[in-house]
Amino acid sequence: MNGFKSVGVIGAGAWGTALAQATVRAGLKTLLWAREPEVVEAVRATGENTPFLPGVKLDPAITVTGDMADLSACDLILAVPPAQHMRSTLAAFAGYVRDGLPIVLCAKGVERGTLKLMTDVLAETLPQARPAVLSGPSFAAEVARGMPCAVTLACADPELGQELVQAIASPSFRPYWVDDMIGAEAGGALKNVLAVGAGIVEGRGLGRSAHAALITRGFAEMTRYAVALGAKPDTVAGLCGLGDLVLTCSSPQSRNMSVGLALGQGQTLAEALTGKRSVAEGVESAPAVRQLAARLGVETPICEAVAAVIAGEIDVDRAIEGLMTRPLKAER
């Protein structure tokens, strides 16, 4: 048995809202913090997060708030702001954190400028917290509706990791514990960039063979990248790496793939992002992923090509040509 009774979810986008649904189903008293007043008003008035997750009725046991002070009594925290806003959000929460508070990081990406992973950001902003990482193949709308889902819960402390797994598990939400937080983070960061590439392949009509090649070679990039950061290859071969990559590269329901789809069809980045309120993490993280790969001395040609397209340095056709005319080499 675990000692967690209440959870605070910081960030009421689609994924944060879905996780609030999951934790309520797990029997936890759940408090959802939203930065946007219109989200608080919508949930209280309609029982739905209409700005970010329309059409999904929320469990009435979820309490929504716009005041971070309300989170101070929670037994654990799920931090779900976009990766590029993780530092500022955690800093805003600093006055309400007690020593040893478990904080589960649920955003996927590399911080621009610092090239830090989210666990690094947490260590710098809230060093008194106990870190964990939640990652894996999970579409927010499906999790929110209680459809079956399995994820990775990474925590270096085995006892805390098992307690967290027990706390958030339910018949429809199955977490698997690993001790490799870097592996969980690296997989999540790269899969979003690769999903933009998968969308470009789809939007350009390049076929299923090209799609399969992108996923397979993208997984090779993800593994090299993660190992260079100090991760275990087995972690990346699990739900938080390969599993998440397959899901995010296989459906336009993925925000990242949908942006790539639009780019592949000839839209500009600005046009591709028009009307999308939720953040496409791959677009935000691509420059930092490319810079960190260069610092690590790791070859990530697909991620580099995606970053170049997003930055407007090359067009889609040149990116594809560049990948297909690289020097021939052994697969491994």
Buried (B, 14 or more C-beta within 10 A) or exposed (E): EBEBEBBBBBBBBBBBBBBBBBBBBBBBBBBBBBBBEEBBBBBEEEBBBBBBBEEBEBBEBBBBBBEBEBBBEBBBBBBBBBBBBBBEBBEBBEEBBEEEBBBBBBBBBBBBEEBBBBBBBBEEBBEEBBBBBBBBBBBBBBBBBBEEBBBBBBBBBEEBBBBBBBBBBBEBBBBBBBBBBBBBBBBBBBBBBBBBBBBBBBBBEBEEEBBEBBBEBBBBBBBBBBBBBEBBEEBBBBBBBBBBBBBBBBBBEBBBBBBBBBBBBEBEBEEBBEEEEBBBBBBBBBBBBBBBBEEBEBBBBBBBBBBBBBEEEBEBEEBBEBBEEEEEEEEE
